[in-house]
């Protein structure tokens, strides 16, 4: 008997803004910049990278690269993508989290 492995894409489960908000909040709690960028990229793909590209004015290829596992998006890119997805960065004090 051979085992079958399937690729898991968390973006397929992000069907509501509440699910996306929870997904992004959990990613941000890690404090891992690469993980956060990848999570934002996952959401961008789920919402449609072409639409995000149009809304931000950034090339799709740039977004795929910047929001990948090895990407390193600028703060400007991160803010633009979050805004295009209907989200923003908000500071939360450690004691409140």
Beta strands, then each sheet from edge to edge (+ up, - down):
end
